[in-house]
Amino acid sequence: MERHGIGIPSTTIMLHEMFKLLQYAGCKDVTFVRLGTSGGIDFHTYNDERFKHVKLYKNYTKDYGY
């Protein structure tokens, strides 16, 4: 998470507050969904048939030798 503009201390505080809020609200079986551009795209992802309509710029694949 440090590479994406939020450091480990800030992440820890955010998660602590999130879990307190979820407990206070009585939530059970919570699912977290990550949105945004954090993390990488695996090569197999854009070879998947479901993503054939997606256009990637050359530098996204060229930089990694794909």
Z-matrix of the N, CA and C atoms (Angstrom, degrees):
N
C 1 1.444
C 2 1.518 1 111.43
N 3 1.279 2 117.31 1 -19.11
C 4 1.456 3 119.47 2 179.19
C 5 1.521 4 111.66 3 -63.10
N 6 1.311 5 117.54 4 -30.90
C 7 1.456 6 121.09 5 -178.07
C 8 1.516 7 112.56 6 -74.77
N 9 1.285 8 118.04 7 -11.39
C 10 1.461 9 120.93 8 -172.66
C 11 1.521 10 112.76 9 -111.92
N 12 1.326 11 116.49 10 22.88
C 13 1.440 12 119.76 11 173.57
C 14 1.514 13 115.56 12 90.35
N 15 1.316 14 118.48 13 -2.30
C 16 1.453 15 120.54 14 177.16
C 17 1.520 16 107.36 15 -128.86
N 18 1.312 17 116.09 16 124.46
C 19 1.455 18 120.76 17 -177.32
C 20 1.520 19 112.71 18 -82.59
N 21 1.315 20 115.29 19 170.87
C 22 1.461 21 121.50 20 -179.51
C 23 1.530 22 111.77 21 -60.71
N 24 1.352 23 120.24 22 -44.91
C 25 1.474 24 118.48 23 178.49
C 26 1.532 25 112.82 24 -59.64
N 27 1.328 26 116.82 25 -42.43
C 28 1.467 27 119.97 26 178.94
C 29 1.518 28 111.27 27 -66.15
N 30 1.327 29 116.37 28 -37.53
C 31 1.460 30 120.72 29 178.20
C 32 1.517 31 110.78 30 -64.37
N 33 1.320 32 116.54 31 -42.18
C 34 1.462 33 121.36 32 179.27
C 35 1.526 34 110.93 33 -61.32
N 36 1.314 35 116.82 34 -44.90
C 37 1.469 36 121.19 35 178.78
C 38 1.529 37 110.22 36 -62.64
N 39 1.331 38 116.80 37 -45.29
C 40 1.466 39 120.81 38 -179.36
C 41 1.525 40 110.92 39 -61.33
N 42 1.344 41 117.09 40 -45.63
C 43 1.464 42 120.05 41 -179.63
C 44 1.523 43 111.71 42 -65.59
N 45 1.328 44 117.12 43 -39.48
C 46 1.464 45 121.02 44 178.36
C 47 1.524 46 110.42 45 -60.21
N 48 1.325 47 116.15 46 -47.09
C 49 1.463 48 120.51 47 179.69
C 50 1.533 49 111.17 48 -66.46
N 51 1.319 50 116.83 49 -38.04
C 52 1.465 51 120.88 50 178.52
C 53 1.528 52 110.80 51 -62.50
N 54 1.331 53 116.89 52 -45.77
C 55 1.464 54 120.34 53 -179.22
C 56 1.527 55 111.83 54 -67.36
N 57 1.335 56 117.56 55 -35.69
C 58 1.466 57 119.98 56 175.51
C 59 1.523 58 110.41 57 -62.66
N 60 1.331 59 116.36 58 -43.89
C 61 1.460 60 121.24 59 179.79
C 62 1.528 61 111.18 60 -63.74
N 63 1.328 62 116.84 61 -43.20
C 64 1.468 63 120.60 62 179.34
C 65 1.521 64 111.48 63 -64.22
N 66 1.330 65 116.52 64 -39.77
C 67 1.462 66 120.03 65 178.52
C 68 1.523 67 110.39 66 -66.83
N 69 1.330 68 117.03 67 -43.74
C 70 1.461 69 121.79 68 178.97
C 71 1.533 70 110.65 69 -60.72
N 72 1.334 71 116.62 70 -38.25
C 73 1.465 72 121.29 71 -179.01
C 74 1.524 73 112.64 72 -79.01
N 75 1.337 74 117.04 73 -8.78
C 76 1.457 75 120.62 74 179.27
C 77 1.522 76 113.99 75 74.10
N 78 1.310 77 116.83 76 26.57
C 79 1.469 78 120.99 77 -178.69
C 80 1.523 79 111.00 78 -72.91
N 81 1.305 80 115.95 79 142.36
C 82 1.466 81 123.34 80 177.56
C 83 1.525 82 108.68 81 -126.94
N 84 1.315 83 116.83 82 149.23
C 85 1.474 84 122.91 83 177.02
C 86 1.527 85 112.15 84 49.58
N 87 1.308 86 116.41 85 54.58
C 88 1.461 87 122.92 86 -178.45
C 89 1.527 88 109.85 87 -76.49
N 90 1.317 89 116.65 88 140.25
C 91 1.461 90 122.59 89 175.52
C 92 1.519 91 108.49 90 -114.16
N 93 1.325 92 116.31 91 127.50
C 94 1.459 93 121.35 92 176.73
C 95 1.522 94 108.58 93 -97.74
N 96 1.331 95 115.86 94 137.42
C 97 1.454 96 121.77 95 177.93
C 98 1.518 97 107.86 96 -123.11
N 99 1.328 98 116.16 97 125.33
C 100 1.461 99 120.16 98 178.95
C 101 1.521 100 108.62 99 -89.48
N 102 1.327 101 116.33 100 127.47
C 103 1.456 102 122.25 101 178.38
C 104 1.514 103 109.28 102 -115.35
N 105 1.279 104 116.53 103 151.78
C 106 1.449 105 120.27 104 176.30
C 107 1.510 106 112.20 105 112.20
N 108 1.315 107 114.97 106 -164.40
C 109 1.456 108 120.35 107 -174.65
C 110 1.514 109 112.65 108 -100.76
N 111 1.313 110 118.19 109 9.51
C 112 1.460 111 119.11 110 -178.29
C 113 1.516 112 110.69 111 -67.38
N 114 1.299 113 115.46 112 143.31
C 115 1.459 114 120.34 113 -178.18
C 116 1.513 115 111.45 114 86.74
N 117 1.288 116 116.00 115 169.86
C 118 1.456 117 120.85 116 -177.98
C 119 1.513 118 111.97 117 -102.75
N 120 1.311 119 114.89 118 169.04
C 121 1.458 120 121.15 119 175.11
C 122 1.516 121 106.78 120 -105.90
N 123 1.293 122 116.86 121 122.13
C 124 1.451 123 121.48 122 179.96
C 125 1.523 124 110.07 123 -70.97
N 126 1.306 125 117.59 124 147.31
C 127 1.466 126 122.25 125 -179.79
C 128 1.520 127 111.69 126 -54.66
N 129 1.331 128 116.83 127 -40.11
C 130 1.462 129 120.60 128 -178.68
C 131 1.530 130 112.01 129 -65.59
N 132 1.320 131 117.64 130 -23.73
C 133 1.456 132 120.95 131 179.60
C 134 1.517 133 110.88 132 -63.51
N 135 1.331 134 118.12 133 -47.40
C 136 1.448 135 117.18 134 -178.12
C 137 1.520 136 112.87 135 -90.36
N 138 1.303 137 118.18 136 10.87
C 139 1.461 138 121.90 137 165.13
C 140 1.528 139 110.67 138 -100.28
N 141 1.311 140 116.48 139 -4.10
C 142 1.461 141 122.47 140 -179.56
C 143 1.535 142 109.47 141 -71.09
N 144 1.314 143 117.38 142 135.43
C 145 1.469 144 122.58 143 -179.20
C 146 1.527 145 112.75 144 -56.87
N 147 1.320 146 117.47 145 -30.96
C 148 1.467 147 120.57 146 -178.24
C 149 1.522 148 111.94 147 -66.92
N 150 1.339 149 117.54 148 -18.41
C 151 1.458 150 120.63 149 -175.75
C 152 1.527 151 112.39 150 -112.17
N 153 1.324 152 118.15 151 20.32
C 154 1.464 153 120.87 152 -178.35
C 155 1.528 154 112.25 153 -65.73
N 156 1.328 155 118.39 154 -25.20
C 157 1.461 156 121.44 155 -179.79
C 158 1.526 157 112.76 156 -78.47
N 159 1.328 158 117.67 157 -11.38
C 160 1.465 159 121.79 158 -177.09
C 161 1.522 160 109.30 159 -80.30
N 162 1.330 161 116.66 160 133.04
C 163 1.459 162 121.14 161 177.66
C 164 1.527 163 108.86 162 -102.16
N 165 1.313 164 116.26 163 124.50
C 166 1.456 165 121.10 164 176.88
C 167 1.518 166 108.93 165 -106.24
N 168 1.322 167 115.70 166 141.69
C 169 1.449 168 119.51 167 174.62
C 170 1.520 169 109.30 168 -70.85
N 171 1.308 170 116.78 169 148.31
C 172 1.459 171 121.65 170 -175.10
C 173 1.524 172 112.94 171 -55.03
N 174 1.333 173 117.60 172 -40.09
C 175 1.462 174 118.87 173 -175.34
C 176 1.523 175 112.85 174 -64.97
N 177 1.334 176 118.82 175 -22.72
C 178 1.459 177 120.32 176 178.72
C 179 1.520 178 111.40 177 -67.59
N 180 1.314 179 116.73 178 -34.86
C 181 1.460 180 119.39 179 -179.44
C 182 1.521 181 111.87 180 -98.12
N 183 1.311 182 117.40 181 -34.86
C 184 1.462 183 122.06 182 -177.59
C 185 1.528 184 111.67 183 -62.91
N 186 1.318 185 116.80 184 -39.73
C 187 1.463 186 120.93 185 -177.98
C 188 1.522 187 112.55 186 -60.48
N 189 1.319 188 117.16 187 -24.36
C 190 1.460 189 120.84 188 -177.44
C 191 1.525 190 112.25 189 -108.97
N 192 1.320 191 117.37 190 8.14
C 193 1.450 192 121.64 191 175.09
C 194 1.517 193 115.76 192 75.53
N 195 1.341 194 117.90 193 23.74
C 196 1.465 195 119.81 194 -179.92
C 197 1.503 196 110.02 195 -92.76
